[in-house]
C-alpha cells in the first residue's frame, strides 16, 4: 500500500515539475493530461521545397513593392510615370514586332478622306438649264384591219424630251432619241415657257439611238426666243464613277422634272432593238438618278450644269431599281454634227448618207449581236458578231451564213462588234464582193469558213 502511494505521488510530483512549475513544484489539478505526440515522419525534402516557395513568394512581394515604391518616388522626383513608360515600351515592342512581320510584304494604303459634299440643292443648276430642255410630243399613225376585213387607222400619241444644242439664222436645233421620233407623222416641241411649236425631223441614226429635229425661228414668238437657251455641252470622257448627276426631262409627259443621283458606272454595254429588229449594242453611262418614260432624249448633267449625256433608255425589270442610261455626249456630238448636215451617221456598213438609206447603201444582210470577251469566255465561243438573223434574199444568206454563226473578220480585218463590222464595209456598194470569216455554230465554233459575200441593196432586205 505504501509502495503504491509513494510511487503514485512521485509520478505526480514529476509531472508537476515538468509541466506545472508555476505551482511551486506541486501538481496542477486543472491541467489536462497531454496527448501522446504523433509519430513524426521524416519529410526533410518536402520542408525544403515549401520553404523555397515561401521564400520566393516573400522575395517577390518585397521586391515588387520595393520596385513600385522606387518607381513611384523616381516618377515623383523626375516628373515621370513609370507605369506609363512600361506600357509605352510594351506598345513599341508590339509595334516593332508587327513591323518585322510585315517588312517583307507590300503595305496597303488607307483610303483618302473625301471632300465630296451631299447633292442637296440643285435649284440654281435647274434654273439655269431648264430653258435648254424641251418636251417632244409625237403622233404616230397606225393602220389596222378590222374583224370584217376593213382597213382603218388610229393615232398614238407619244412623249419624250430634247436638248437645244445649236441655232443658226433660220432654225433652232434639238437633239433627242431616234426611238422618240421614229415613225412619227407629226412632231411638236414645247419649250420651257410652255409655248408649243411644230417641228421637222432633220435626221436619225438608229445605231446610236440619236436624232435631230429643227424648229423654224419664224414660228417661235419673241418672248419665247428671249426665254430659251442653248445647252452647254461638257466632256463625258472625264467623268468619274460616284460623281454627282442630274437628269432633266419630260418625265411621264407631265412636263419638266428634275432628279438627282450619281454616275454609277461607265461604258455599260446595253442592247437595244433597232427599227428593223436588229439588236444594237452601245456603251452608255449608267446613273442612279431616276429616269422614267418621257425622259428619253433629255439631258444628263454634271454638277456644273453641263450636258454629259443624252438620256437613252431605262433598264426595265421587276427586281431592278435605279439603273438609267445615257449616250456619252462626247460620242453623241459627232453623230449630231452629221445629222445637222443632213447626213445619217452609220447604217450596217457605216456609210454616211442623207435621210433614209440610199440606193447605193450596201449590206451583208444580217442582224447581229456583239460577242464580247466576257461572253466569249462564258459560252466558249469566239469574239466577233453573233448572227441573230439572216435576210432570206441577202448576199450573206446566199453565201451560206446561218443564224448562230459568229463573224470574226471581213477582208482579213478582225471584227469584234457591229461597229467594227460597219467600219469594215465603209465605201462598199451593192454588188461588191467581200470575204467574210465565219466560225460555224454547227461545229461548236471549231471550224472557220471564209465566204465570198456579194453585198446586198436595201431592196434585197425587204
ZIJOKA-V203383 format. One record per pair of residues at least 12 apart in sequence whose ideal C-beta (glycine too) atoms are under 7 Angstrom apart, sorted by the first residue. I is the first residue (numbers start at 0). J is the second residue. Records with the same first field share a line. If there is no record, write none. Layout:
I: J, J
This chain:
11: 26
12: 26
14: 26
15: 27
18: 30
118: 243, 259
121: 245, 257, 259
124: 245, 300, 304
125: 247, 257
127: 304
128: 230, 247, 298, 300, 304
129: 191, 247, 255
130: 191, 226, 227, 228
131: 162, 163, 228, 229, 230
132: 160, 162, 191, 247, 248, 255, 297, 298
133: 160, 161, 163, 173, 188, 189, 190
134: 158, 160, 189, 249, 254
135: 159, 160, 161, 175, 179, 186, 188, 296
136: 156, 158, 187, 189
137: 156, 157, 179, 180, 183, 186
138: 154, 156, 183, 184, 185
139: 155, 157, 182, 183, 184
140: 152, 154, 184
141: 153, 155
158: 249, 252, 293
159: 175, 176, 179, 249, 293, 295, 296
160: 175, 248, 249, 293, 294, 295, 296, 297
161: 173, 174, 175, 188, 212, 296
162: 174, 230, 297, 298, 306, 309
163: 227, 228, 229, 230
164: 229, 230, 335
165: 229, 339
166: 229
169: 215, 216
170: 213, 214, 215, 216
171: 213, 214, 216, 219
172: 211, 213, 339
173: 188, 211, 212, 214
174: 209, 211, 309, 335
175: 210, 212, 296
176: 208, 209, 210, 295, 296, 309, 311
177: 203, 204, 205, 208, 209, 210
178: 208, 295
179: 210, 295, 296
180: 200, 203, 210, 212
181: 203, 274
186: 198, 200, 212
188: 214
190: 223, 226, 227
191: 226, 227, 255
192: 223, 226
194: 220, 223
196: 214, 218, 219
197: 218
198: 212, 213, 214
199: 212, 213
200: 212
201: 213, 338, 339, 341
202: 338, 341, 342, 343, 354
203: 343
204: 334, 338, 343, 344, 345
205: 273, 274
206: 279, 344, 345
207: 281, 326, 334, 344
208: 271, 311, 326
209: 309, 326, 331, 334, 335, 338
210: 338
211: 335, 338, 339
230: 298, 306
231: 304, 305, 306
232: 305, 306, 328, 332
233: 301, 305, 306, 307, 328
234: 329
235: 284, 307, 308, 327, 328, 329
236: 329
238: 262, 301, 307
239: 262
240: 262, 263, 264, 265
241: 261, 262
242: 261, 262, 301
243: 261, 302
244: 260, 261, 262, 286, 288, 299, 300, 301
245: 257, 259, 288, 300
246: 258, 288, 290, 294, 297, 299, 310
247: 297, 298, 300
248: 293, 294, 297, 298, 310
249: 293, 294, 297
250: 291, 293, 294
251: 291, 292, 293
252: 293
258: 288, 289
259: 288
260: 286, 287, 288
261: 286, 287
262: 284, 286
263: 285, 286, 287
264: 285
265: 284
266: 282
267: 282, 283, 285, 324
268: 280, 282, 371
269: 281, 283, 312, 324
270: 368
271: 312
276: 366
277: 366
278: 366, 368, 387
279: 417
280: 368, 369, 416, 417
281: 326
283: 311, 324, 325, 326
284: 299, 308, 324, 325, 327
285: 322, 324
286: 299, 323, 325
287: 321
288: 323
290: 310, 313, 323
291: 313
294: 310
295: 310, 311, 312
296: 309, 310
297: 310
298: 310
299: 325
306: 328
307: 328
308: 325, 326, 327, 328
309: 325, 326, 328, 331
310: 323, 325
311: 324, 325, 326
312: 324
337: 351
341: 353
345: 421
346: 360
347: 362, 363, 421
348: 360, 361, 362, 421, 424, 425, 427
349: 421, 422, 424, 425
350: 425
356: 457
358: 456
359: 428, 429
360: 457
361: 424, 427, 428, 429, 431, 454, 455
362: 393, 454, 455, 460
363: 393, 394, 395, 452, 454
364: 389, 390, 393, 394, 395, 396, 455, 459, 460
365: 386, 388, 389, 395, 400
366: 387, 388
367: 384, 385, 386, 387, 417, 420
368: 385, 387
369: 384, 416, 417
370: 382, 383, 384, 385, 405
380: 405, 444
381: 405, 407, 438, 444
382: 415
383: 405, 406, 407, 414, 415
384: 405, 406, 414, 416, 417, 420
385: 405
386: 400, 401, 402, 403, 404, 406
387: 402
388: 402
389: 401, 402
390: 459, 460
392: 459
393: 455, 459, 460
394: 452, 453, 454, 455
395: 452
398: 450, 451, 452
399: 450
400: 437, 450
401: 440
403: 440
404: 437, 438, 439, 440
405: 437, 438, 444
406: 420, 435, 437
407: 436, 438
408: 436
409: 423, 424, 433, 435
410: 423, 433, 434
411: 434
427: 454
429: 454, 455, 456
430: 453, 454
431: 454
432: 451, 452, 453
433: 452, 454
434: 449, 451
435: 450, 452
436: 449
437: 450
